[in-house]
């Protein structure tokens, strides 16, 4: 019984680690894309006529 619980906890820990890494990478990539798009908007601000 204890060995089955040990394997289950190990699998859950590995899954949490993988999901954490994926979410971290996704957050970094989306942040970089937002910064790039904001810079493009600011650089094109002079071409907009109001």
Secondary structure by P-SEA (a helix, b strand, c coil): caaaaaaaaaaaaaaaaaaaaaaaaaaaaaaaaaaaaaaaaaaacccccc
